[in-house]
Amino acid sequence: MLKVSKIVEENKMFDSQSYNELSPVMKKAVNEVFKSIEYNQKDILNTFEHSIEKIAEVNSLNKKDLYNYFDNEVNEQFGE
């Protein structure tokens, strides 16, 4: 199973077309989501959703844009 830490460690997530097309603010937000998941790996799904909500609000971003990025990233990484 692919772990978030392994993806980040290998820079797979940060060397993708989806990530490279993001604005600096969105890149910062994505990095913050990963950090929050790494910090609390016991309940990844709830941590992910809570992080998206909080980080979008703090950075004045549309949470839908963050969700769309992660959808695009998953599709890019897994070829869907």
RODRENLUM-18357 format. One record per residue: residue in three letters; x, z, y of N, C-alpha, C, CB in turn. Coordinates in pm, whole numbers, plus 50000, padded with zeros to 5 digits. Glycine has a CB too. Layout:
! residues N
ALAXZYXZYXZYXZY ...
END
This chain:
! residues 80
MET500845000049882500005000050000500895000050124499045012250000 LEU500514992250222501274991050346500925002550440500994977450414 LYS501915010550478501695021750569502015017550711502535033950528 VAL501335024050805501565021150947503015023250982500675030051035 SER503605034050935505005036950968505925025850917505425050450909 LYS505615020250802506435009550746506304996850830506035006750600 ILE505114993950877504894982150962505664983651091503384980050991 VAL505544995151155506234997651281507744997651260505775010951343 GLU508175004251153509605005251124510224991451105509835013850999 GLU509524982751038510034969351012509744959751127509444963950884 ASN509114964751232508764956751350507854944951318510014951751415 LYS507114945651208506194934851174505094933751279505584937251036 MET504574945151320503464945051415503924940351552502834958851424 PHE505164943151586505634940151720506374926851729506524951051767 ASP506354919351622506974906251623505934895651587508164905851526 SER504694898551623503614889351589503164881751714502444897051527 GLN502514870751689501974862951800500904870951873501394849551749 SER500064877851798498994885851860499564896251955498164892651752 TYR500604903251911501204913651995501904907552115502194922151913 ASN502634896852093503394890652202502504884852312504284879752148 GLU501254881752279500334876252378499654887052463499274868052308 LEU499864899652429499234910552503499904912952639499264923452421 SER499114918152731499674922352859500494935052836498534924752965 PRO501374938352930502164950752916501294963152899503054952453037 VAL500174963852968499294975452956498684976152816498174974853063 MET498294964652762497734964452627498804967952523497134950652596 LYS500034963352542501104966852450501334981952450502414959452488 LYS501314987752568501475002252579500345009352506501505006552727 ALA499125004652522497965010752457498085009552304496675004152506 VAL498494998052255498654996052111499715005652057499044981352080 ASN500805006952127501865016352085501345030652081503065015452180 GLU500515034352177499945047752180499005049952061499185050052312 VAL498245039852024497365041051907498205043751783496505028251889 PHE499285036051765500145038151649500755052151649501245027751646 LYS501165056851763501755070351771500735080951731502275073151913 SER499505079351776498485089351742498165089151593497205086851824 ILE498175077351532497935076451388499085082751311497745061751346 GLU500305080151355501465086051289501435101351298502765080751352 TYR500945106351409500885120851431499855127451340500565123851577 ASN498715120751318497635126451239497235116751129496415129851328 GLN497945117151019497675107750909496655112950809498955104750837 LYS496105124650831495135130250736493815122750738494905144850765 ASP493395118350853492115111350866492335099050954491015120850927 ILE492955089050897493405077450974492245070151042494155067850884 LEU491145068250971490035060751030489475067651154488925058850927 ASN489205080551143488685087751260489725088851369488215101751219 THR490985090751332492055091251432492155077951505493395094751365 PHE492075067051430492135053751489491005051651589492085042951380 GLU489775054551547488615052551634488675061651757487325055151557 HIS489035074151737489155083551849490265079051945489435097851798 SER491365074451889492485069851972492095057752056493695066351884 ILE491395048351996490955036452069490105040752189490155026951976 GLU489145049452163488255054252270489045060752383487225064252214 LYS489895070252347490645077952446491655069352521491355089652378 ILE492405061452449493465053352510492885042452598494355047052402 ALA491775036552557491105026552640490655032852772489895020252565 GLU490095044752763489635051552884490785055152977488845064152847 VAL491845060852922492995065253001493685053353070494015072652912 ASN493735041953001494425030253054493485020453124495155023152944 SER492235024353141491215015953204491105002253136491525014053352 LEU491035002753004490904990552925489544990452856492054989452821 ASN489104978652820487884977252743488234980152597487254963052761 LYS487544989852537487864993352398487634981552304487015005352354 LYS486724972852339486474960952257487724952052251485284952952313 ASP488474951452361489714943552363490744949352266490294943152506 LEU490834962552261491754968952167491324966252022491844984052193 TYR490034967851995489544964951860489804950351823488034968151850 ASN489604941251918489854927051892491314924551860489414918652011 TYR492204931251932493634929651902493914933651757494494938151998 PHE493424945251716493704949851580493074940651476493184964151561 ASP491904935251504491304925351414492194912951403489904921351462 ASN492664908151516493534896351518494844899051445493824892051661 GLU495384910951464496644914651400496494915051248497144928151453 VAL495424921151203495184921851059495024907951002493934930451027 ASN494284899551069494104885751022495434878251020493084878351111 GLU496254880351121497544873851126498474878751016498174875851260 GLN498504891850995499424897550896499014894350753499494912450914 PHE497714893850729497234892050592496644878250567496204902550560 GLY496764869350664496374855450646494904852850628497064850150532 GLU494074860950689492634858750678492124850750794491884871950669 
END
